[in-house]
Structure formats: structure tokens, C-alpha cells
Amino acid sequence: MRHPIQLVLAGSLFFASSPVTGVAQTTLPRTHAPRPTSAAITPGDLMTRLYIFADDSMQGREAGTIGNVKGTDYIAAEARRIGLTPAGDDGSYFQTVPYKTRTLDTASVLSVGGSRLALGEDYLPLGRDAVSVDEMPIVYGGAIGDTATLTAEQAKGKLVVLSVARGGGIMALRSAPSVEGAAALAVVGLDQLPPQFRRYFTRPQGFVDDPDAPQAGGDQTILLVSGAAAAKMFASPLDQLHVGDAGATAALHLRWDIRPMPYPSRNVVAVIPGSDPQLRGEYVALGAHNDHIGFSHQPVAADSIRIWNRVVRPEGADDAANQATPAQQARVDSMLAAYRAAHPGSARLDSISNGADDDGSGSVALLEIAQKMMSLDPKPRRSMLFVWHVGEEKGLLGSRYFTDHPTVPRDSIVTQLNMDMIGRGDAEDETGRTKDGEPVHGGPNYLMLVGSRRLSTELGDLVETVNTEDHHDLRFDYSFDADGHPANIYCRSDHYEYARYGIPIVFFTTGLHRDYHQVTDEPEYIDYTHMAKVVSFIEDVAEHVADLDHRVVVDHPKPDPNGTCRQ
């Protein structure tokens, strides 16, 4: 699942106390010899597939890396072995997404009164757009959050400088206003930016170079500038200025170096043709994402992280800001000491985020469902469309590209069923928090549903009916589907890219846990029996949708496909 926080401090996983070592116990092995898979959906098949797909050899499957290429090669090879029909580019199983990097050119220039400022020390651009302005007057726009503001006429064609009110901190940038008419904004806050964030704004940033995609318009160029740079812009100190005071003249030329990623980023797309000649031109889409977050060059004591997260950060990366209370720290120290005593010298260092649950679980589940459906006689009436999306962790890039450039007619997709993190959900797992902030835990037969009735009441009802009448007996958790839920789950995985086009969706997940976006998201911590129940249920839902005598009815308003998702 895509992490909602785009700026994450490097090392934010760790805590300030003494180094943590040790290994947490597990009931499954660290390695597993693969066995032949069968047509049935079984815990053993899922285990075989996931130990392959989330192996260290895949290097965390980050989009644009050799690890993701290896992962997608495995999926395509399995799709071919199972007998799925290729539905990618040029008769292949792959749809290549034009994922590239954009790096700020060090020849970029911001000058004030003809004097060039130092990139990184005096200023940083927060956007990614090229800009070229030879001359623009500078004007003071006040502090962020002040009631006094510039008029559009005062700001027109100028570099508007905004200060951060005392105590506002760097987070005040989130509320930086758009100033109508301004050529650019300069926010005086660079001195408050930690070094990790500075690296974030200067390192290469990935994006999909899609000329057919709607281009965001009207976004203003925002610069983060230091106090020393701001002092060069005005004759008087900043704290003596009034809104509308004029400063010097600036020139701004931002240039970017755009390059392809070292390795291709690929959606894997395959089809099982429907058995009904009248309906096989329609598709029930099933999806998961094939990428994860890769690996770092800073190994950590992986199993010790599990102990720490169990006590302090039960939702993994979503709890990255949590710090231990004295009582929690004492509990961690006690658990670590006990384990070290029982298992001396057993610490293991790890730098690879294998993404077994996120979203190795969904990816191998698609293969299991495909193999099961290939064994059916007759096949489902409608065709089944399997898409393993790339770049979900980068901002739903592969699913957006696929829905903007579908390899089957977009209007022929009647439903999309998305699986992301379906391998956990036991009573120990904190799967998230309710809208009111209360922690939620999994348990036997737990399954979280999101979006099942947001476009189609009929689809949501069908999911409930299949669960009851076919005796899957799963316990559904709808608490994360609440309007306005701060976790915004509806917008955080690939299903939304289909929903924005009015395609009814259901998002199936067993939720968060302490290993979310950690090096400890390993195949040995998956509950394969629980996972098999969930996968069998989703396969059953897909069959029912495919065999309806009509398309699932859309009875709720469709969103703007180019608008902003809000749950």
C-alpha cells in the first residue's frame, strides 16, 4: 500500500536509546523449497509463490530497478505457464510505463540584484517545473496565516516573499497560500529544513512522462529560501516589513535533467477469455501491485525492529512518528534482554524491504486465482482481466497509466477487485485506527473492505451475499471506509485509478501491522491459512460478477477522473 507521507525522515524508524539487537521468534522458516502448484487455492501454493516473489533476490522490487524486472519476469512466466492470454503491448504480457527521473540542474539560477544565490544553501525549489524569468520585482507578502494579504494587482508578475510566523515551524509550508498573479513564491524557511529533507528536494524524483496525461495547470513555483537570502531581497530586516513593501529585482531560471530509469517499469497484463460470446467483450478486472520500496545501504537489526514496533509502532511506517514512553522503553528493553539471553549471537542484519505482504500477497493471490479459473469448465461468462500494476508505491503510477492507456476498452471493464496486503490480520495486528482514533485489531476471518458501495450499491450487496450464501464466513471491517477517515485508504491503492473513471471497485485488505514498510515484511510472518480463505472468497466474488446477466449497476455519481481523490 502506498504510504501517505511523501516526506519521510531518513532513519525515522530508529530510536535514540542504545542499539537494539536480537531476533524475534517465528513459527515459519526463513526459506522454503518451492513445490508444484495446483489448480486449487491452498495455503501451500500461496507459500510457495510468496517465498519466491518476496525473496532477497528480488531486492525489494522497487519500480525502475532490476529487482522489479525480476519480479515481473516471474509473474509473466507464471502467467504463460498457467495459460493466460497476453494482454500487454505488442502481444506481450508487459505494458511498459514511461517512468523517468527528473533532477534539478545545478546550472539553475536564482539571482537577486544581479547577485547569484547558492543552490541548496540559499534556496531550494519545492516544485518540479522548468521556469525562466529574466526579471521580476520582489514584494513582501507577509507571514503565512496572516489576515493581511496582497491584492492580485500588487502581486502580478512578482516574486512574493512569505515569512513563517514565530513558532510556525516547517510544517507551515503545508498552508502556504497561492497568491493570485504572482510569478513565484519564496517562503523563508530553509534554515528550519533538516538535512534529510534537503536531500529529498535535490535527489532525482520519479515521474511518468506521459504527454497524453492532463497537465496540472496554475501551480505556482515555490522556492524555500534562507533568512540570509531573504535579507538580500529587502533594504530592511524582514521583521520590520509590511505587506506590500517592495524589494530588489530577481531572476529565476530552473532547469531539470530528465532521464529514463535504469530498468523498465512494467505492468503485467493477462486475460482469461469469457465463455459467453455475448459477454466475453466485457471484463472483470483483478489487480495487485508488483512493486515495493526496494532496499537501502544501511542494514538494521531486522528482528529487533519487530520487537520495537510491536511495542511502540504497531502500524509500522504509519506510526513512524511514535516515540517510546518510559514504560514502553522498559518493556522493549526487557523483551530484548530476554531474547538475547535465550538466543545469543542470533541477530540478523537486513537492508531489503521484501514486501511479502505489501504487495507480494496480492500479487501471488492473482496467480492463484488465475490458475483456479483456468481449471474451470466452463470458464466465467465474462472475460477476466489480470493486471499487476507497477509503481503503486510511487503514487499509483502504473494503475493510472493503465487506466489512461488501457489495453482493453476502458468502458468494457465492469468491475475492478483490488488486493493489497491480504496476508495478515490476526488478533495481534493493529490493522489501523477508526475515524475517531481508536485502534482496530484483526482476528479470525478478518477482512477489511473499502469502496464496495461508493459507486455501486449492487456490488457491495453482492460481496455480502457471496460471503454469506457460499459460507466463507469472513468478518468484514468497514470502519476504514468512513467518509473523511484521516487514513484516506480509498485513495491509497490502485483501485482508485479505476474508480475515478466510474468503474465500480472493491478494495480487499487485511490492513496494517508492525511490519508495514519495514525490512521485516517477510514471507515467514504471513498467515497462509487466513490468506487462502481471503483469496478463495475474492475468486468467488469475481466469478459471481462475471456470471451476472447484466453489468453491475452504477448508482452513485462518478468522480472527475482528473480531480483530487477525497475519501
C-alpha positions as CSV (number, residue, x, y, z in Angstrom):
1,M,0.0,0.0,0.0
2,R,1.2,3.4,-0.8
3,H,2.5,5.4,2.2
4,P,0.5,8.7,2.5
5,I,3.5,10.7,3.8
6,Q,5.7,11.8,0.9
7,L,8.5,13.3,3.0
8,V,9.9,10.7,5.4
9,L,13.0,11.5,7.5
10,A,15.8,9.1,6.8
11,G,16.3,6.9,9.8
12,S,13.0,7.8,11.3
13,L,12.4,4.1,12.0
14,F,15.1,4.1,14.7
15,F,15.1,5.4,18.3
16,A,17.6,7.2,20.4
17,S,18.3,4.6,23.1
18,S,21.0,2.1,23.0
19,P,21.3,-0.1,19.8
20,V,18.7,-2.8,19.6
21,T,19.7,-6.4,18.6
22,G,18.1,-9.7,18.8
23,V,15.8,-11.9,16.8
24,A,12.0,-12.4,17.2
25,Q,10.6,-15.9,17.2
26,T,8.7,-17.2,14.3
27,T,6.8,-20.4,13.5
28,L,7.7,-20.5,9.8
29,P,11.1,-21.0,8.2
30,R,13.2,-18.2,6.7
31,T,13.5,-20.2,3.5
32,H,11.1,-22.6,1.8
33,A,11.7,-25.0,-1.0
34,P,9.2,-24.4,-3.9
35,R,6.7,-27.1,-4.7
36,P,4.4,-27.6,-7.7
37,T,1.2,-25.6,-7.5
38,S,-2.2,-27.0,-8.1
39,A,-5.5,-25.6,-9.5
40,A,-6.9,-25.3,-6.0
41,I,-6.3,-22.2,-3.9
42,T,-4.2,-23.6,-1.0
43,P,-2.0,-22.2,1.8
44,G,0.9,-24.3,0.4
45,D,0.6,-22.9,-3.1
46,L,0.5,-19.3,-1.7
47,M,3.5,-20.1,0.5
48,T,5.5,-21.5,-2.4
49,R,4.8,-18.5,-4.6
50,L,5.4,-15.8,-2.0
51,Y,8.7,-17.2,-0.8
52,I,9.8,-16.9,-4.4
53,F,8.3,-13.5,-5.1
54,A,9.5,-11.8,-1.8
55,D,12.9,-13.4,-1.8
56,D,16.0,-11.3,-1.3
57,S,17.0,-11.9,-4.9
58,M,14.1,-9.6,-5.9
59,Q,15.9,-6.7,-4.0
60,G,12.6,-5.2,-2.8
61,R,11.1,-4.9,-6.3
62,E,11.3,-1.1,-6.4
63,A,10.0,0.3,-9.7
64,G,12.7,1.1,-12.2
65,T,15.2,-1.4,-10.8
66,I,16.5,-4.8,-11.7
67,G,14.6,-6.3,-8.8
68,N,11.3,-5.2,-10.2
69,V,12.2,-6.6,-13.6
70,K,13.0,-9.9,-11.9
71,G,9.6,-9.8,-10.1
72,T,7.6,-9.0,-13.2
73,D,9.6,-11.6,-15.2
74,Y,8.4,-14.2,-12.6
75,I,4.8,-13.1,-12.9
76,A,4.8,-13.2,-16.7
77,A,6.5,-16.6,-16.7
78,E,3.8,-18.0,-14.4
79,A,1.0,-16.4,-16.4
80,R,2.4,-18.1,-19.5
81,R,2.8,-21.4,-17.7
82,I,-0.8,-21.2,-16.4
83,G,-2.0,-20.5,-19.9
84,L,-3.2,-16.9,-19.6
85,T,-3.6,-14.8,-22.8
86,P,-1.1,-11.9,-23.0
87,A,-2.8,-8.5,-23.0
88,G,0.1,-6.1,-22.8
89,D,2.0,-4.2,-25.5
90,D,2.5,-5.8,-28.9
91,G,1.2,-9.2,-27.9
92,S,3.3,-9.5,-24.8
93,Y,2.4,-9.7,-21.1
94,F,4.0,-6.3,-20.4
95,Q,2.8,-2.7,-20.6
96,T,5.8,-0.5,-20.2
97,V,5.2,2.7,-18.2
98,P,7.4,5.6,-19.2
99,Y,8.8,6.1,-15.7
100,K,11.7,8.6,-15.7
101,T,13.7,10.7,-13.2
102,R,13.8,14.5,-13.0
103,T,16.9,16.0,-11.3
104,L,17.5,19.7,-10.7
105,D,20.2,21.0,-13.0
106,T,23.0,22.6,-10.9
107,A,23.2,25.3,-13.6
108,S,19.8,26.6,-12.4
109,V,19.9,30.2,-11.2
110,L,18.2,32.5,-8.7
111,S,19.8,35.9,-8.6
112,V,18.9,39.0,-6.5
113,G,20.0,42.4,-7.7
114,G,22.3,40.6,-10.1
115,S,24.0,38.5,-7.4
116,R,23.6,34.8,-7.8
117,L,22.4,32.8,-4.7
118,A,23.7,29.4,-3.8
119,L,21.5,26.4,-4.7
120,G,20.9,24.3,-1.6
121,E,22.3,26.8,0.8
122,D,20.3,29.9,-0.1
123,Y,17.3,28.4,-1.9
124,L,15.6,25.2,-3.0
125,P,12.7,24.8,-5.4
126,L,9.8,22.8,-4.0
127,G,8.2,22.1,-7.4
128,R,9.4,20.2,-10.4
129,D,8.6,22.6,-13.3
130,A,11.0,24.4,-15.5
131,V,10.9,28.2,-15.1
132,S,12.6,31.0,-16.9
133,V,12.0,34.6,-15.8
134,D,14.7,37.2,-16.6
135,E,13.4,40.0,-14.3
136,M,10.7,40.1,-11.6
137,P,10.2,42.7,-8.8
138,I,10.3,41.3,-5.3
139,V,7.5,42.2,-2.9
140,Y,6.8,41.2,0.7
141,G,3.6,39.2,1.2
142,G,3.5,38.9,5.0
143,A,3.6,35.8,7.2
144,I,1.8,32.6,6.3
145,G,-1.5,32.6,8.1
146,D,-1.7,36.4,8.5
147,T,-5.0,38.1,7.6
148,A,-3.3,40.9,5.7
149,T,-2.6,39.7,2.1
150,L,-1.5,41.2,-1.2
151,T,-4.0,42.0,-3.9
152,A,-3.7,40.4,-7.3
153,E,-2.5,43.7,-8.7
154,Q,0.2,44.1,-6.0
155,A,1.5,40.6,-6.8
156,K,1.2,40.5,-10.5
157,G,4.4,39.3,-12.2
158,K,6.4,39.5,-8.9
159,L,8.4,37.2,-6.6
160,V,6.2,37.3,-3.5
161,V,8.2,36.6,-0.3
162,L,6.3,35.0,2.6
163,S,7.7,34.5,6.1
164,V,6.7,31.9,8.6
165,A,5.1,33.2,11.8
166,R,7.1,32.7,15.0
167,G,6.5,29.1,16.2
168,G,5.0,28.1,12.9
169,G,7.8,25.7,12.0
170,I,8.5,24.0,8.7
171,M,5.0,22.4,8.7
172,A,3.6,25.8,8.0
173,L,4.6,25.2,4.4
174,R,1.6,22.9,4.1
175,S,-0.6,26.0,4.4
176,A,1.4,28.3,2.1
177,P,-1.2,30.1,0.1
178,S,-1.4,30.5,-3.7
179,V,-1.0,34.2,-4.4
180,E,-3.0,35.3,-7.4
181,G,-1.0,36.9,-10.1
182,A,2.4,36.2,-8.6
183,A,5.2,34.9,-10.8
184,A,6.6,32.8,-8.0
185,L,6.6,32.5,-4.2
186,A,9.6,32.5,-1.9
187,V,9.0,31.1,1.6
188,V,11.6,32.0,4.3
189,G,12.1,28.6,5.9
190,L,15.1,26.9,4.5
191,D,17.0,27.3,7.8
192,Q,14.4,25.1,9.5
193,L,14.6,22.3,7.0
194,P,16.5,19.3,8.3
195,P,19.3,17.9,6.2
196,Q,17.3,14.8,5.3
197,F,14.6,17.0,3.7
198,R,17.1,19.0,1.8
199,R,18.4,15.8,0.3
200,Y,14.8,14.9,-0.6
201,F,14.4,18.1,-2.7
202,T,17.7,17.7,-4.5
203,R,17.7,13.9,-5.3
204,P,16.2,12.6,-8.5
205,Q,12.4,12.3,-8.5
206,G,10.5,9.8,-10.5
207,F,7.6,10.6,-12.7
208,V,5.6,9.2,-15.6
209,D,6.5,11.1,-18.8
210,D,3.0,10.8,-20.4
211,P,2.3,13.6,-22.9
212,D,-1.4,12.4,-23.1
213,A,-2.0,12.9,-19.4
214,P,-3.7,16.0,-18.3
215,Q,-1.2,18.6,-17.1
216,A,-1.7,20.3,-13.9
217,G,-2.2,24.0,-14.5
218,G,-2.0,27.0,-12.3
219,D,0.5,25.7,-9.8
220,Q,2.8,28.4,-8.7
221,T,6.6,28.0,-8.4
222,I,7.5,27.9,-4.7
223,L,11.0,28.4,-3.5
224,L,12.2,27.8,0.0
225,V,14.8,30.4,0.9
226,S,17.1,31.1,3.8
227,G,17.0,34.1,6.1
228,A,20.3,35.2,4.7
229,A,18.8,35.1,1.1
230,A,15.7,37.0,2.2
231,A,17.9,39.7,3.8
232,K,19.4,40.3,0.4
233,M,16.0,40.9,-1.1
234,F,15.0,43.9,1.0
235,A,16.7,47.0,2.4
236,S,15.1,46.5,5.8
237,P,15.0,43.4,8.1
238,L,12.2,41.0,7.4
239,D,10.5,41.6,10.8
240,Q,10.3,45.3,10.0
241,L,8.5,44.9,6.7
242,H,4.8,45.4,6.0
243,V,2.7,43.6,3.4
244,G,3.3,45.2,0.0
245,D,6.8,46.6,0.7
246,A,9.0,46.5,-2.4
247,G,12.4,44.8,-2.5
248,A,15.1,44.2,-5.1
249,T,14.7,42.6,-8.5
250,A,15.2,38.8,-9.1
251,A,15.9,36.5,-12.0
252,L,14.9,32.8,-11.9
253,H,15.9,30.0,-14.3
254,L,15.1,26.5,-13.1
255,R,16.2,23.7,-15.3
256,W,15.8,19.9,-15.0
257,D,17.7,16.9,-16.3
258,I,15.2,14.2,-17.4
259,R,16.4,10.6,-17.9
260,P,14.9,7.2,-18.2
261,M,15.1,4.8,-15.3
262,P,17.9,2.3,-15.5
263,Y,15.4,-0.6,-16.0
264,P,11.9,-0.7,-17.4
265,S,8.9,-0.3,-15.2
266,R,6.2,-2.7,-16.3
267,N,2.6,-3.6,-15.7
268,V,1.9,-7.3,-16.3
269,V,-1.4,-7.8,-18.1
270,A,-3.2,-11.0,-19.0
271,V,-6.7,-12.3,-19.8
272,I,-8.8,-15.4,-19.5
273,P,-11.4,-15.1,-22.3
274,G,-15.0,-15.4,-21.2
275,S,-17.1,-18.4,-22.2
276,D,-20.2,-16.4,-23.3
277,P,-19.9,-15.0,-26.8
278,Q,-22.3,-12.2,-25.9
279,L,-20.4,-11.2,-22.8
280,R,-16.7,-12.0,-23.4
281,G,-16.1,-8.5,-24.6
282,E,-16.7,-7.3,-21.0
283,Y,-14.1,-7.7,-18.3
284,V,-13.9,-8.3,-14.6
285,A,-10.5,-6.8,-13.6
286,L,-8.5,-8.1,-10.7
287,G,-5.4,-6.2,-9.6
288,A,-2.5,-6.0,-7.2
289,H,0.8,-4.1,-7.4
290,N,4.0,-5.8,-8.2
291,D,6.4,-3.2,-6.7
292,H,7.7,-2.5,-3.2
293,I,10.2,0.0,-1.8
294,G,13.5,-1.6,-2.6
295,F,16.5,-1.7,-0.3
296,S,18.9,0.7,1.5
297,H,22.6,0.5,2.1
298,Q,22.2,0.8,5.9
299,P,21.4,-2.7,7.3
300,V,19.4,-2.7,10.6
301,A,18.8,-5.4,13.2
302,A,15.7,-6.6,11.5
303,D,14.1,-8.8,14.1
304,S,14.9,-6.3,16.8
305,I,12.8,-3.8,14.8
306,R,9.9,-6.2,15.2
307,I,10.2,-6.1,18.9
308,W,10.4,-2.3,18.9
309,N,7.5,-2.0,16.6
310,R,5.4,-4.5,18.5
311,V,5.5,-2.2,21.5
312,V,5.9,1.3,20.0
313,R,4.9,1.3,16.4
314,P,2.2,-1.4,15.9
315,E,1.3,0.1,12.4
316,G,4.9,0.2,11.1
317,A,5.6,3.1,8.9
318,D,2.3,4.7,9.6
319,D,3.5,5.1,13.2
320,A,6.9,6.4,12.2
321,A,6.5,9.5,14.4
322,N,5.8,7.5,17.6
323,Q,8.5,7.7,20.3
324,A,8.6,5.3,23.3
325,T,7.2,6.3,26.6
326,P,9.3,5.3,29.6
327,A,7.0,2.3,30.2
328,Q,7.3,1.2,26.6
329,Q,11.0,1.6,26.6
330,A,11.3,-0.6,29.7
331,R,9.1,-3.2,28.1
332,V,11.3,-3.2,24.9
333,D,14.4,-3.5,27.0
334,S,13.0,-6.4,28.9
335,M,11.9,-8.3,25.8
336,L,15.2,-7.7,24.1
337,A,17.2,-8.8,27.1
338,A,15.1,-12.0,27.5
339,Y,15.5,-12.9,23.8
340,R,19.3,-12.2,23.7
341,A,19.7,-14.4,26.7
342,A,17.8,-17.3,25.0
343,H,19.3,-16.8,21.6
344,P,22.9,-15.4,21.9
345,G,24.5,-14.3,18.7
346,S,21.4,-14.8,16.6
347,A,20.9,-11.2,15.4
348,R,20.4,-10.7,11.7
349,L,21.1,-7.6,9.8
350,D,18.9,-6.7,6.8
351,S,18.6,-3.9,4.3
352,I,16.0,-5.3,1.9
353,S,12.3,-4.5,2.2
354,N,10.9,-7.6,0.7
355,G,7.3,-6.6,0.7
356,A,5.9,-10.0,1.4
357,D,2.5,-8.6,2.5
358,D,2.8,-5.3,0.6
359,D,2.0,-6.4,-2.0
360,G,3.6,-9.8,-2.6
361,S,0.4,-11.2,-1.0
362,G,-1.9,-9.6,-3.6
363,S,0.5,-10.4,-6.5
364,V,0.7,-14.1,-5.8
365,A,-3.0,-14.2,-5.0
366,L,-3.7,-13.1,-8.5
367,L,-1.7,-16.0,-9.8
368,E,-3.6,-18.4,-7.6
369,I,-6.9,-17.1,-8.8
370,A,-5.8,-17.3,-12.4
371,Q,-4.7,-20.9,-12.0
372,K,-8.0,-21.8,-10.4
373,M,-10.1,-20.1,-13.1
374,M,-8.1,-21.7,-15.9
375,S,-9.3,-25.1,-14.4
376,L,-13.0,-24.1,-14.6
377,D,-15.2,-25.7,-17.2
378,P,-16.9,-23.7,-18.4
379,K,-15.0,-20.5,-17.8
380,P,-16.8,-17.5,-16.3
381,R,-19.1,-15.8,-18.8
382,R,-17.2,-12.5,-18.9
383,S,-13.5,-12.3,-19.5
384,M,-11.2,-12.0,-16.6
385,L,-8.5,-9.2,-16.8
386,F,-5.5,-9.6,-14.5
387,V,-3.3,-6.6,-14.0
388,W,-0.2,-6.5,-11.8
389,H,0.4,-2.8,-11.5
390,V,3.9,-1.2,-11.2
391,G,4.7,1.9,-9.2
392,E,1.9,1.9,-6.7
393,E,4.4,2.8,-4.1
394,K,5.5,5.8,-6.2
395,G,2.0,7.3,-6.3
396,L,-0.3,4.7,-8.1
397,L,1.7,5.3,-11.3
398,G,1.1,2.0,-13.1
399,S,-2.6,1.9,-12.4
400,R,-3.0,5.5,-13.5
401,Y,-1.1,4.8,-16.7
402,F,-3.1,1.6,-17.4
403,T,-6.5,3.3,-16.9
404,D,-5.4,6.2,-19.0
405,H,-4.0,3.8,-21.7
406,P,-5.9,0.6,-21.2
407,T,-5.0,-2.4,-23.3
408,V,-8.8,-3.3,-23.4
409,P,-11.5,-0.8,-24.0
410,R,-11.9,1.1,-20.7
411,D,-15.7,1.0,-20.9
412,S,-15.6,-2.8,-21.2
413,I,-14.3,-3.1,-17.6
414,V,-17.4,-3.7,-15.5
415,T,-15.7,-4.0,-12.0
416,Q,-12.2,-3.9,-10.5
417,L,-11.3,-6.0,-7.5
418,N,-8.1,-4.9,-5.9
419,M,-5.9,-6.8,-3.4
420,D,-3.2,-5.1,-1.4
421,M,-1.8,-6.6,1.8
422,I,-4.1,-9.6,2.4
423,G,-1.6,-11.8,4.2
424,R,-2.0,-10.8,7.8
425,G,-4.9,-9.6,10.1
426,D,-4.7,-11.7,13.2
427,A,-5.6,-10.5,16.7
428,E,-2.1,-9.2,17.4
429,D,-2.1,-7.0,14.3
430,E,-3.2,-3.4,14.7
431,T,-4.8,-3.0,11.3
432,G,-5.4,0.7,11.7
433,R,-7.4,3.2,13.7
434,T,-11.1,4.2,13.4
435,K,-12.0,7.7,12.3
436,D,-12.1,8.6,16.0
437,G,-8.6,7.3,16.6
438,E,-9.4,4.0,18.3
439,P,-7.1,1.1,17.4
440,V,-8.6,-1.8,15.5
441,H,-7.2,-5.3,15.6
442,G,-7.7,-8.3,13.3
443,G,-8.8,-11.7,14.3
444,P,-10.1,-15.0,12.9
445,N,-11.7,-14.5,9.5
446,Y,-10.9,-10.7,9.5
447,L,-11.1,-8.8,6.2
448,M,-11.2,-5.0,5.6
449,L,-13.4,-3.7,2.8
450,V,-13.1,-0.3,1.3
451,G,-15.1,1.3,-1.5
452,S,-17.5,-1.6,-2.2
453,R,-20.6,0.7,-2.3
454,R,-19.1,4.0,-3.2
455,L,-20.1,3.6,-6.9
456,S,-22.4,0.6,-6.9
457,T,-24.8,-0.5,-4.1
458,E,-25.4,-3.7,-6.0
459,L,-21.7,-4.6,-5.9
460,G,-21.4,-4.1,-2.2
461,D,-24.5,-6.2,-1.7
462,L,-23.2,-8.9,-3.9
463,V,-20.0,-9.1,-1.9
464,E,-22.0,-9.6,1.3
465,T,-24.3,-12.2,-0.3
466,V,-21.3,-14.3,-1.6
467,N,-19.7,-14.3,1.8
468,T,-22.9,-15.5,3.5
469,E,-24.5,-17.8,1.0
470,D,-21.3,-19.5,-0.1
471,H,-20.2,-19.9,3.6
472,H,-16.9,-18.0,3.5
473,D,-17.9,-16.5,6.9
474,L,-15.4,-13.7,6.8
475,R,-15.8,-10.9,9.2
476,F,-15.9,-7.6,7.3
477,D,-14.5,-4.4,8.7
478,Y,-15.9,-1.3,7.1
479,S,-14.6,1.2,9.6
480,F,-11.8,2.4,7.3
481,D,-14.4,3.2,4.5
482,A,-15.9,6.1,6.5
483,D,-16.1,9.4,4.7
484,G,-13.4,11.7,5.9
485,H,-11.3,9.0,7.5
486,P,-7.8,10.5,8.1
487,A,-6.0,7.4,6.7
488,N,-7.7,8.0,3.3
489,I,-7.4,4.4,2.4
490,Y,-9.8,4.7,-0.5
491,C,-7.3,6.9,-2.3
492,R,-4.1,5.0,-1.3
493,S,-4.1,1.9,-3.6
494,D,-4.7,1.1,-7.3
495,H,-8.4,0.6,-7.2
496,Y,-9.0,4.4,-7.1
497,E,-7.5,4.8,-10.6
498,Y,-10.4,2.7,-11.9
499,A,-13.0,4.3,-9.7
500,R,-12.1,7.8,-11.0
501,Y,-13.4,6.6,-14.4
502,G,-16.6,5.4,-12.8
503,I,-15.7,1.7,-12.7
504,P,-17.1,0.1,-9.5
505,I,-14.4,-1.3,-7.2
506,V,-13.8,-3.3,-4.1
507,F,-10.6,-3.0,-2.2
508,F,-9.7,-6.1,-0.1
509,T,-7.0,-5.8,2.6
510,T,-6.2,-7.3,6.0
511,G,-4.8,-3.9,6.9
512,L,-1.7,-2.6,8.6
513,H,0.7,-4.3,11.0
514,R,4.1,-3.7,12.7
515,D,6.0,-4.8,9.6
516,Y,4.3,-2.3,7.2
517,H,7.1,-0.7,5.0
518,Q,9.8,-2.3,7.2
519,V,12.6,-4.7,6.3
520,T,10.7,-7.2,8.4
521,D,7.8,-7.7,6.0
522,E,8.9,-11.2,5.2
523,P,7.2,-14.4,3.9
524,E,7.7,-16.1,7.3
525,Y,5.2,-13.8,9.0
526,I,2.3,-14.4,6.7
527,D,-0.8,-16.3,7.8
528,Y,-1.2,-18.5,4.8
529,T,-4.3,-20.3,6.1
530,H,-6.1,-17.0,6.6
531,M,-4.8,-15.7,3.3
532,A,-6.1,-18.7,1.4
533,K,-9.6,-18.1,2.9
534,V,-9.5,-14.4,1.7
535,V,-8.2,-15.4,-1.8
536,S,-10.9,-18.1,-2.2
537,F,-13.5,-15.5,-1.3
538,I,-12.2,-12.9,-3.8
539,E,-12.1,-15.5,-6.5
540,D,-15.8,-16.4,-5.7
541,V,-16.8,-12.8,-5.9
542,A,-15.1,-12.4,-9.3
543,E,-16.9,-15.4,-10.6
544,H,-20.3,-14.1,-9.5
545,V,-19.7,-10.7,-11.0
546,A,-18.5,-12.3,-14.3
547,D,-21.6,-14.5,-14.5
548,L,-24.3,-11.8,-13.9
549,D,-26.7,-11.4,-16.7
550,H,-26.2,-7.6,-16.6
551,R,-23.4,-5.2,-15.7
552,V,-23.1,-4.2,-12.1
553,V,-25.3,-1.1,-11.8
554,V,-23.6,2.2,-11.0
555,D,-26.0,4.2,-8.9
556,H,-23.7,6.8,-7.4
557,P,-22.1,9.9,-9.0
558,K,-18.8,9.3,-10.9
559,P,-15.8,11.3,-9.8
560,D,-13.9,13.7,-12.0
561,P,-11.1,11.4,-13.4
562,N,-8.6,14.3,-13.2
563,G,-9.8,15.6,-9.9
564,T,-8.3,15.1,-6.4
565,C,-9.4,12.0,-4.5
566,R,-11.0,12.6,-1.2
567,Q,-12.5,9.8,0.9
